[in-house]
Amino acid sequence: MIKPLTPQLRSSILESLDKQLEELDSCENNSYVTLQKNTINQFKKLIKSLHDGYPIPVERRNGR
């Protein structure tokens, strides 16, 4: 399913990414963790730079 990027969806995506960063902060800081953190931060910048209405593919995961 594809949804337009709304302020609420953007906020939800950024909140999810922040939670992932919090989890990574509790891990041993190795090259894999650093790579994931950098990737998440770049993705956050991308989401913040997109204008409202940009089509985003959305898939709901069970159990999360």
N, C-alpha and C positions, 0 to 999 in steps of 0.2 A: 504494500500500500504506500502511496506517496501523499504526503501532507505538505501544505505550505508552512514555511517557517513563520511562526507567530512569536510574539514576545514570551508567551507562556511556554511554548515548545522550546524556545531557545533557553529559557531559564531552567527548564527540566533537564535538557541536555547538559548544560553547564553544571548543574547540581550533581548529576550522575558522574560527570568527569571529576568533579571535586572529591566525591566519595572514593573514586578509584585512586586518586592521588593520596588520600588519607590512608587507605589500605597499604599502598606502596611505601608510605613513610614509616610504617611499622616493620618493613622488611629490611634485611641486610642490604646495604647499599653496594650492589655489585653492578657490573656492566649491563646486565639484562634489566635490572630495575631502573637504572639511569636511562636506558634507551626507552623504556615504557613511559617514564615520567616526561622525557623530552617529546615523545610522540603525542602524549595526551595534551601537553601544553601547546604544541603546535596546532592540534585539532581545536583546542579552545579558542585560539586566535582566529582560526578559520571560521568557526561558528559565530564568533563575535563580529567578524567583518562582513558576513552575508546580510543582504538586505531582507526585510520582511517580505514574505510571499515566495521566497526561494523554495523550490520543491525539494523536499527531503524524503528519502525512502525510510519508512518506519516499519519496524517489525517488533511486536511485543514478545518478550521471552517469558516463558513460564517459570515461576519460582523466583523471580527477581523483583 
